[in-house]
Amino acid sequence: MAVLPQKRVDHESALIGEHLYVFGGWDGDQWFSRNEIWIWNVREEGNWIRCLTKGNYVPPACTGARCVVMNGIFYTYGGYKKGGGLLGEIFGLDLKKLNWSEIATPVTKQKPWQRSDCCLWNMGSRMIMFGGENGERIPKDRLQSGASCDGTVNNERSEERF
């Protein structure tokens, strides 16, 4: 019998090569575990694989977070955490070791707003963020935050609004 992840919405997913990774989300009642990731090989018929992750800096169970993958690291940003409140941290999961780590942001740089449901993508070695919502208003920033693939962050904020 096939092993399947539970049905969910507002989760994160990324296709890397022939593997689809699914993390987080919720089903309307249950918030999905913060320390598991589901992997499916899209070219082979077979089961999903549930992998437990580890690390000292594991993201909380959340919904509405977004992800990008660069250089074998699954980066996740934002979302609503279980129990309420928005997240504004960047977490990184090494996909070979399945180990979470903290992605430090320079103290001297302004961090992007905490938010959920934003657009997040990578362009070369940069993580680009746009839009989303923060519970009070919709951020109308242009491009905000670029994390380089070495874990440092460049928070360039455009004050131009539209």
N, C-alpha and C positions, 0 to 999 in steps of 0.2 A: 504494500500500500504506500502511496506517495506521501512524503512529508511536505507539508505546506506551511508557510507563515500564516498567522491569523490575518483575517481581512482587516484592513486599516485604511485611514485617510490621513492626509497632511503629513506624510512620512518623507524621508529623504531617500533618493535612489540615484545611483550612478552606474553607467555602463563603462567598464574598463576592459578593453579587448573583448573577450567573449564571456565575461562574468558580469552579472547584474548584482549589485549590492543594494540592500534595503535596510534602513535603520530608522527606528523611532516611529512616531505617529500614534494614532489612537483609533478606537472603533466606536466612539460615542460614550463608552462607559469606562474602558480600560486604557490606561497609558502604557505603551509598550516599553519593555525593559531598556534601561540605559546601557546595559553591558552586553547586549547581543547584537549581532549583525547577521542577516540572512544573505546567502550567496547562491546564485543559480547560474549554471553554464548554459548559455542560450543556444549553443550549437549541439548539445547532447540532450537526448531524452533522459530524464532522470529526476532525482529528488533535489529539492532545495537542501542546503546545508545550513544548519543553525550553528554559528560560532560564538562562543563566549569571549568577550574582550576583557582586558585588564588594564591597569594603569592607575596612577595616583591622581590624575586629572580627568575623570570620566564625566561626560556631560550628563546632566540630570534628564530624567524621562521628560520628553517635551513633544510638542506638535508645532508645525509651522516653521521649523528650522530649515535651513538650506545648506547645500553642500557643493563642493567642487573637489576634484581629484587632481593633484599635481605631484609628479615624481613619486608615485606609490603611497602618497598620504591622502587620506579621506578627510578633508577639512569641513567642519560644520560650524555654522554661525547662526545665532539668534534663536527665535522660537518662543513659545509660551511654555513655561515649566509647570509640571504637575503641582497643584496647590496655588497656582496663580503667579503672576509676574513674568516680565519679559527677560530674556537672556541677551547679553551683549558681548559674550566672550567667544573666542575662536578656540575650538578644540581640534586636535589632529590625531587621526588613527593611522598608525603604520599598518598597511594592509598585509604585509608579510608576517609581522610579529603579533598582529592584533592587539597592539598596545597603544592606549591613549596617552597623549602628553599635552602639556600646556603650551600654547603659542603666545609668547610674550609680546606685548605691545609696548613700544617705547613710552616712558613716563612723560617725555617732553612733547609728545604728539597728542592731538585731540582724537579721542576714540569716536567711531561712528555711533549714532543713536542705537539704543536697544530697539530691536524690532522683530517682527514676525512676517512671514510670507513675502519676503523681498525676492528680487531676482539676484542671483549670484552666479558668476561664471569666471572662468580664467581666460586670460589673454597673455600668452607666453608664460612668464613666471609671476604674473600678478593676479590677485583675486579682486574682481570688480563687483561692487554691490550697487543696487539701484532700487529705490522705492521701498515698498513694504508698508507696514503700519505699526504704530507704537501704542495703540490703545487709546490715544487721545486725538491724534491727528495723523494724517498720512504724510510721511516725510516726502517733500517734493524736491529733494536734492537731485542733482544730476548724477554724477558718478562719485561714490564715496568708498574709500578704503581700498587699498591694494596691498595684499600680503604677498611678499615675495616667497618663492619656494624654499628659501632657507629659514623661514619662520619669522623673519623680521616684518614689520608692518609699516607701510607708507600711507598715512591717513591724509590724503589730499582731498579737501572738501571744496567744491565749487559753491559759491554763494549765489550763483545764478539760479533763478527759480523759473518755473513755467507752469 
